[in-house]
Amino acid sequence: MTTTISGASGVSTARTYDSVLDLIGNTPLVRLNVLTQDLPASVYVKLDHYNPGGSSKDRIAANILRQAATDGVLKPGARIIETGQGNTSIGLALVGLLHGHESTVIAKPDLSRNKLNLLRLLGVHVIPGRFDVDKTDPEHAWAVAEAATAADDNLWWSRQQSIASNPAAHYATTGPELWHQTEGRITHFVAAIATGGTVSGTGRYLREQSPDIRVIGTTFDLPERPWADSALNKTFHRAPGYEELEQDWADNVDLDQLDVLEARTKGEVIDFGFQLARSEGLLLGPSSVLSIKIALELAATASPGDVIVAFSADHARDYASAEYDEQWLRDHDFGDIADRWFGVAPATSSVTDADSTATDADGSREPVASSVV
Ligand SMILES: Cc1ncc(COP(=O)(O)O)c(C=O)c1O
């Protein structure tokens, strides 16, 4: 008996591009085939790590800088200052440098070596800031950015939490791509929430095409930081006290675009990340795994013919020395997950820069971000 192995076959549909910036957007949508067996609905994943900076944040970086230049607030040659600790900083630095803008990133002291080195690879100037103090504290990264921009006309800070060109990027690109890629058959869109740009912009576009499309926001329920989720959930469900909490959420979280908010614990998501990799061959970051897990749960009770799309913001590689590292799991109370996927054994030699945690992916997004990636 022979098996047919699909994959690169020599029939080329590969294109040539004039600039790395032309690689932003138009990312693939791939169907799940193994975990969906016997489920009535299909589940697809939008793979945004195909963007050149490695994440969906390239989309917003391009749009934010374009809009700021058009509006005249980002002057030619001005320096970009950013408080994001990962994907957004990389996206802004990458797009910025190709348009003549150098970048400064305010990084928390324990930013992982991996992320620091990626920023340095792009020529970013890294200065210290903190996220473990109140936002009014002069050492908080936002306060450092505020003070720096006030003192220097040549510095420009995007404020991705509130700038309209963040969700507008997803409205202009992610939404139309998904509508086109599913030939208008998409029935559910599932995406993690940090600044809210993805879910708000994509959700708005899709619902304008078909008001019946359901938009599901996903978030981590972090036992170590229960305030994060309970606050988002409280706000979403308009539970008593939500008004005070609302001010903490990024302006770009448009709760009107959400039908449902779903939270899962970090442990169950990391565990499922291994299952996803070993069943579907998809190597994805925790926030992506979270949304796919929820998409599959929805698919189990969905109607035949429903098309559920989960959004994947980045690749597992960014978390290979943290959430997907055996020693990191054992050190962070996830020994049962390590046992399940690496075998029950005393921890061996793996030594990592385990400070790269998903919860730290983008410190500037606190408090919403801290509940997501
Ligand atoms: C890995 C990852 N997943 C999900 C998100 C959520 O995206 P948004 O900020 O559009 O809500 C982010 C945002 O920083 C992210 O870095």
The ligand as an ORCA input file, in Angstrom:
! r2SCAN-3c Opt
* xyz 0 1
  C      -0.013     37.213     20.356
  C      -1.179     38.136     20.344
  N      -2.414     37.616     20.269
  C      -3.508     38.398     20.275
  C      -3.405     39.765     20.383
  C      -4.676     40.564     20.411
  O      -4.802     41.483     19.400
  P      -5.535     42.877     19.591
  O      -4.553     43.812     20.210
  O      -5.894     43.267     18.195
  O      -6.750     42.688     20.451
  C      -2.130     40.345     20.457
  C      -1.960     41.784     20.612
  O      -0.990     42.301     21.085
  C      -0.979     39.511     20.432
  O       0.275     40.024     20.492
*
